[in-house]
Amino acid sequence: MSKKSNILTIIYHFIFGVTSSVVGAIIASWPLLLVFVIVQKTNKTVNLSIGQVMHNYNQLMWYLIWPFKHKLKMSNLPTSSLAAQHFADVKKLLVLAVLAFLCCLLIFLWNRSQKNKALKLNKVWALLFLLLPIAVLPFALTNFDNFFVVFHHLLFAGSSTWLFDPATDPIINVLTEGFFASCFAVAGIIYELYFANQLLER
């Protein structure tokens, strides 16, 4: 394998690993939110039924992941202009992640159909990517709130639109810290499993 193709393979697997974790977390967010709403009874904080909360979440997620949906409208939960801007920024990242995931998946399926080992990841790189999240794990586990703040500062540098006011954006009363922490946990597990599989693959 040439040096150039090796670099492309490393980039491919990193993108596939990260986007797989994002897509996995998106899918898992529905049952996770349902559990948190039932357990924490957050639907009562916004005076909605559990079904209404999930319906509004469906509308939010459809806006965030469907490229051709240009306006966010939730039936029972208002959205301020600042929150709308933040969701628009999130949409750009999620749509990019989903499209990148689909491209990587198509490449994987094509490569597998050809029984080609050109995309086989070097064990050293697989181990490096596997260990990468461990550097931030203690910080995330001991103080998720600060970790969440740092995460937003990194992804949305120079913007404070992600600081929601419950009075104007009641959706934040439903999307609790515990819910977000669980989504991050799912993403982390999927990411680790991806590179653990690359490490163990013969």
N, C-alpha and C positions, 0 to 999 in steps of 0.2 A: 504493500500500500504506500502510495506516495505521500509526502509530507502534506501537500495541499488537500488531498482526499481525506487524510487523517484529521486535519483541522475541521473540515466540513462535517465529518462524522461526529466529532466532539460537539460542535455547535448544534447539529441536528438533534443529538440526544439531550443536550441541555434544554433546548427549546421544547422538545417533546415531553421531557420530564416535568418541566415547569407548567406547560399548558395542560398536561394531563391532570395535574394536581388542581389547577384552576377549574377545569371543566368538571372534575369529580366533586369539588366543593360546591359548585353551582347546583349540580344535580342533588347532592346531599342536603342542600340548604332547605328544600321543601319539607322533608320529614323532620329535620332538625327544628325548623321554626314551629311546626305543628306541636312537637313535643314541648318546646319551651313555652309556647302560648298556653298549652294545657296545664303544665306544671306551675308556671309563674303567674298564670291568669292575667297576662298582660293585655288581653283583649278588653278587660274591664277598665283599664286605664284610658282606653280610647273609646269606650262605650260602644263596642261592636261585638258581634257574635264571633266565635272562632271561624266559622265559615266566611264571614265578611272579611276578617283579617287575612285569611288565606287567599281570598279573591283579589284583594288589594295587592297582596304580595305577588300574585300571578301577573297582575297588570304592571307592576314595577319591574319584575324580572323579564317580562316580554319586551318591555321598552329597552332594558339594558342589554339584551343579547340579540335582538332582532335588528339587523342593520337598517332596514327600511322603515322602522318605527321612529318618527322624528319628534314626537311630542309625548311627554309623560302626563298621564291623566289617571289618577286613582279615584275610584268612585266615592269613597267615604273619607279619604285622608287628604287634606290640602297639602300643597307643596309651595314653599316660598321660592322666590326668584333665586336666592343663594343656594338653596337645596337643589333646585332644578339645574343650576350650573354644575354643582358637584356631581349629580347623577349623570349629566352629559359627559363630564370628564371620565367618570367610571365606565360609562358606556363605550367610550373609545377604547379603553384598555381591555374590557371584556370581549368586545367584538373582535379586536385584534387577536386576543388569546384564543378564542374559539376558531377563528379562521386559520391561525397558525397550527392549532391542534389538528384540524381537518386535513390540512396539507401534509403534516407529518404522518397522520394515519394513512393517508393514501400512498405516501412513499413507502411506509412500512408494509402495507398490504401488497403493493407491487413488488417490492424487494423479496417478500416472502414467497410470492407466487413464482418468482424466478429462481428461488432457492439460492439466492445470492448472499454471501457473507460480507459484502463490501461495507455494510453499515454496522458491523460488529464493533462495539466500543471496547477500547483498551481497558484492562482490569484496573490499572492505576488510576485512570480518569474516572472509572465507575466508582472506585473507593473514595476518591477525592470529592466527587459530587455527593456521595452518600454521607460523608462526614461533614460537609459544608454547613448544613442547618444546625449541627450540634453547637456551633459557636454562639448561636443566638438563643438556643433552647432554654438555658437557665434563666436568661432575662425574660423571655416570654412566659415561662412558667411561674416565676416569682412575682412578676408585676406586669400582667397582660395590659393593663390600662396604659402604662408608659410605653410599652412595646407598640400598642395600637397607635399611639400619638406619633412615635418615631416613624412607624410604617407610613402613615399619612403624610408626614413631612417629606419623606423620601419620594413618594409617588406623586404628591401634589405640592411640590415646592413652590413657595410664594403664595399659596392659596389657603384661605381659612374657611372656605365654603363648606367644608366637611364638619364644622362645629355647629350642629343643629340645635335650634331652640325648640324644645318640646311644645311650646305655646303655638308656634307657627308651623312646625313640622312634626306632628304627633307620631309619625311613622317610627321615630327614634325611640318611642316608648315601647314599641313592639320588637324592634331590632336591638335587643339588649346586648350587653357585654358578653354574657354567657353564650348567647347565640353566635356572635362573631368569633369567640374563642373556639367554639366547637367547629365552626367552618374552617378556621385556620388549622385546627388539629387534623381534620379530615384531609385537607390539602397536604399537610406535612406527612401524614401516613402514606398517602398515594405517591408522593414524591420519593419517599424512602423506599417503598416497595418497587418502584420503577427501577431505581439504580441498584437495589439489592438483586433484582432479577437480572440486570445486566452483569452484575458481578458474578453471579452463580451460573450464568449461561455458558455453555460449552461451545 
